[in-house]
Amino acid sequence: MMRGVPDYRMSSRLHNVLIAGMGVGMVVFLTGLFIDPARAWGNYLIALFYLLSLGVGAASFIALQSASNAGFGVAYRRIPEAVTRVIPVAGVGAIVLFFGIDALYEWSHASVVAEDPILQGKQAYLNVPFFILRIFVYFAIWVWLSHLLVTNSREQDRDPDLIYTRRNVRNGVLFILLGGLAFIFASIDLLMSLEPHWYSTVFGLMTIAGMFLCGLAGVTIVMIILRHNGFGSVFTTKHLSGMGKWMLAMSVFWVYLWVSQHLLIWYSNIPEETSYYVFRHFDSWGSLSFLNLILNWLIPFLVLLPQATKRDDTTMLYVSVVILLGHWLDLYIRVMPTIFGENPLFGLPELGSYTGMMALFFWVTLRSFSRYNPVPLNDPYLVESLPAVGRV
């Protein structure tokens, strides 16, 4: 054990609130299947991909630190490790999504494909059996590699052998390569194929940027929660500032890719490409696209530039919440135009879906965190990350 490191136990009140939130999400989804199935499945897809972004984003953060032998984030590594536990949960959710393929993807209908030469040309890739197989492969990669990263870290708690640290250098590289490619293809399959006539070579990278930014924000919120539950001297303001720097950098990277995709499509002016943006950048959807930029880039960029704001719990909490809302809006703009057409809608189905998904995220994450040592006890970089905490 480490001196000055408390145990964490989720309070019964918080537990009940999160269970109630998950219940609300489930009831809203099941009710929506009878009232408006297309809308219900669209919101379900957003929630599923959002949850996946949180889990894979956290795993990518661990992988980057492990592959680069970074020591600064070791003290709070158990937080992103706990967040990765939502990946298997999202995998179960993906199985449920298979029942909504017909409601979401036009390429799944043989009658539509028979009358569309473009879809016929893509039929070897866009067909239901191959789609389901690919989703299983993606989740197998994420679950397997994230499990290796987390298991090696926890094994080192009982055995100080450096072999576990060395193994995670390899595992981190594998996750960056294989997990990153899997996420690019998953974004193409789950999101871009909603409009199979449209394509973009930047789409996958832009989705990765949003995924990583979302994961960082989720980890930061959990860190702030823990700092106010006895871990203030363990997860310090320096750690919080480090997360703020990461979020600042990734918000800039996200907007760089957003502008790159936009400019490339605008400059080439090909109808098959411009139709995607013409629909989303004017009228009702246009205001949401502008708000998307504000939430995912402008607010994080302006707020996180000063050093002092990155060390303040309240400011970091608000910025992280803004980023999480921005990521939901980003996914909403990608998914819902195929369902709502020219007029976006927001109501109980969207609110209930988001509430249920976030409740599930915090329930899984905090429950996982409470089951293991809150810091990696025998990691060789722990002293570098948290020199004020000693060993016994």
N, C-alpha and C positions, 0 to 999 in steps of 0.2 A: 504493500500500500504506500501511498504518498502522503506526507504530512500536509495538512491544510486542504485536502481534497475531500469534499463531502460526498455522500451518496445522494442520488436523485430518485425520488418516488413521485409519480404523478398523483396529484391530489384527486380525491374522489369527485370533487366538484368539477374539476377540469375534465376528468374522465367521462362524467355524465353529460357534460356539455358537448363533447366531441361525439359521443355515441348518438346524442340527439341530432347533431348536425348531419351525421351519416344517415340516420333514419330519414331525415327530411329529404336529403338527396335521393335516396332510394324510392321514397313515396312519389316524389315529383317525377322521376324518370318512368316509373311503372304507370303512373296516371297518364303521362304524356304519350305512352305507347298506344293508348286507346283514343286519345283526343287528337293528337297530331304526331303520327309516328316519325315522319321525316324530321320534324323539329326536334323531337326527343332523341333520335339517333345522332343528329348533328351536334347537339349539346353533349351527348355521351362521348362522341369522338373527340371533341375539344377537351373534355375533362380527362379522358384517357391519355391523350397526347400530352396534356399539361402535367399530369402525374408522372408520366414517363420522363418528361423533361426535367422535373425536379430530381428524380432518382439518377438518371444518367448524367445530369449536370454535376451532381455531388460526386459520383464515381469518377467522372472525368477530372474533377478537382483533385481527388486523391491520387489518380493516376499521374497527373502532371507533376505533383509534388514528389511522388515516389520515383518516377523516371528521371527526374532532375536532381535527386538527392537533396531536395530542399528541406531545411530544418525548421523554418519559422512556423509552419502550420501544424507541427507535430502535436503540440499541446492540446489543440482543439480538433484533432483528426477524428476523434470518436463521434463528433457531430455529423460530418458528412458520411461517415461509415453507417451511422444510424439511418440517415436519409436514404441510403442505397437499398434499405429493406423494402422500399415501396416498389422496386422494380419487379420482384415476383408478384406482388399484388396487381400491378399493372398488367402483368402477363395473364393473370386470371381474367382481368377485365377485357383483354384482347380476345379471349375465347368468346365472351359474351358479344363482342362487337361483330363477330362473324355472322350472327343472326340478323344484323342490320345491313349487311352488304348490299342487298337488293334495294334498300331504301336510300342508300347514299351514292352508289357508284353506277353510272349509266352503262359502263362497259360490262357490267355483270348480266345485262339483259340481252339474250340472243337476238331478239327481234330488233333491238336498237343497233346492234353490231351488224346485222344482216343488211341494213340500209345505210351504213356509214363506211365508206372506203377507208377512212383514216383509222377508225377503230378496228377494222379488219386487218390493217397492216400492223397493228399493235397487239393483236389477239394472242400471239405466242407468249407475250409477257403479261398482258392484262387479261387474265382469266381467273376464275375463283379458286380452283385447286392450287394453282401455282402461287397465287396471292396468299392463301392460308399457309402454305408451306414456307414461304419467305418470312412471314411474320413469326412463325415458330422458330426459324433459324435465327432471326434477329434477337429474340428474347433469350434463346439459348446462349448466345454469345454474351449478352449483357449480364445475365444471371451467373453464368460460369465465371467470367473474368472478375466481376465485382465480388463474387464469393471468394475467389482466390485472394484478392487484395485485402478484404476484411478479415478472413480467416488467418492469414499470415500475421497480420497486425495483432490479432487477439492471442495467437499462439505464443507470441513473443512476451506476453505478460507472465507466462509461467516458465519460459525458457529464454534466457537472455542471449542465446546464440545469434550472431549477426547474420546467419544464413537467411533468416526471415526478412531482414531488410534487403538483402541482395536479391532474394526471390521477387520482392515487390518492385524492384527496379525493372526486372523483366516483365512482370505482370502489368506494370504501369504502361510500358511501351506497347504491349499487346493490346491493352484496352484502348489506348489512343488510336492505334491503327485499325484494329478490327471493330472495336466499339464505335469509333467515329464513322467508319464506312457503313456499318450497319445502320447508324442513325440517319445518315444521308439517304440511304435507300429506303428506310422506313418513312422518312418524310415525303419521298417521292410517291411511295405506295399509298400511304394513308391520307396525304394532303393534296399533293399535286395531281394525283390521278382522279380527284373529284372533278376536275375539268380536263379530260384526257386530250383535248385538242390543243391545249396550251402547254408550253414547256419553258424552262429557264435553266441555264447551266449554273446559275448562282444560287438557285433555290435551296439546295441542300446545305451549302455553307452558311447561308443566312439563317436557316433553321437551327444549325448547330450553334451559331452565335446567340440566338434567342434562348436555346436550351441551356447553355452555360451560364448566361446572365440570370435566368430564372433559378437555376440551381444555387448560384451564389447568394441570391436574395433569400431563398428558403433557408440555407445554412445560417445566414446572418440573423434572421428572425429567431431561429432556435437558439443561437448563441445568446442573444439578448434576453430571451426568456430564462435561460439558465443563469445568466449573470445576475438576474433578480431573484434567483432561487438558491443562493448560497455559493455560486461559482464566480463571483465578481473578482476574486483574487487569483483565480485559475485562468479564466478566459478574460484577459486584460484589455484595456483600451488600445494597446498596441496591436493586439490580435484583431480587434474591431476595426481599427484603422487599416490594417492589411486587407481585410475583406472589402472595405470601402474603395481602396485602390484598385482591387480586382474588378469591382462593379463599374467603376469609372472607366477603366480600360475597355471592358467588354461592351459598355453602352456605346462607346465611340466606334468600336469594331462593328457592332450591329448596324449603326447608322451608315457606316462606310459601305457595307455590303448592300444595305437598302438603297442607297443612292446609286451604287454601281449597277444594280439590277435595273433600276428605274431609267438611268441614263442610257444604258445599252439598248433597252427596248425602245425608248423614245427616239434615239438616234437612228436605229435601223428602220423603224417605222413599218414593220411587217404586220399586216392585219392580224395574223394568227397570234402574235405576241401582244400587240397593243390592246386587244380586246379585253385582256385581263385588267389592265390599269385604267382604261377608259371607264369601265364599269365601276371601279372602286375609288376613283379620284374625283368623281363629280356627283352632284346632287347629294342625297342623304349619306351615301357611303363615303363621299369625299371628306365630310367633316370628321368622320370616324378615323379615316386615314391620317388626317392632320393631328388628331388627338393621339393616335398611335405613336407618331414621332415625338410628341411632347412627353408622353409617359415613359417611353423606352429610351429616349436619348436626352431631350432638352432638360427635363427636371433633374435626372441623375447627374448630368454633366455639370450643370450650374451649382447644384447643392454640394456635390462631392469634391469640387475643386479645392476649397479651403481645407487645410489640415484639421482645423478645429471641429468641423462638422463630422468628420470621419471618426472622431473620438467620442462623440456624444450619442448615447444610447437612443434617446428620443428621436433625434434627427435621422439616425441610421435606420430606426424602425420605420419611420414614415417613408423614407426613400425606398426601402425594401418592399414595403406594401405597394408603393406606386409602381415599382418594377414588376411585381407579381400581377397587378391589375393590367399593366401594359402588355404583359405576355399573353394574358387571357384575351385582351382585345386584338392582339396580333393574330392569334389563332382564330378568333371569331371572324375577322375580316377575311381570312383565307377560306374558312369552311362555309359560313352561313350565306354568302351571296348565291351559292348554288341551290339553296333551299328557299330563301326569302325573296329572291329576285331583286327588284329595284328598291324595295323598302325594307330596311333592317328593322327588326323587332327586338325589344328587350323586356322581359317580364319574369314571372315566377319560374318558368322552365329554365331560363338562363341562371337566375339567382339561386335556385334550388340546386342545380347541377354544380355550380361553383362552390356553394356552401358545403355540399356533401363531399366533394373532392378534397377541399382544404381540410375539413374535419378528419377525413381518412388519412391525409398526409401527416398531420400533427399527431394523431393517435398512434400510427405505426412508428413514427420517428421517435417520439418521446418514450414510448413503451420499449422500443429497442435500446435506446440510450440507457434506460434505467436497469437493464439486465446485465450490463458489463461494466468493467472499470472505466471511469469517466476520462482517464488519460492513458496513453500507451506507456505502461510502467517501465519497460526495459528498452525502449527505443533509444539508440545511441544519440539521436538528435534532440532528445527531450530537454537536456540541459541548455542547449542553444535556444530552444523555443521558449522555455520557461525556467530561467536560471534561479528564480526566487523560490521555487518549490523544491524541497529536498527529498532525499530518499530515506527509508528506514530499513 
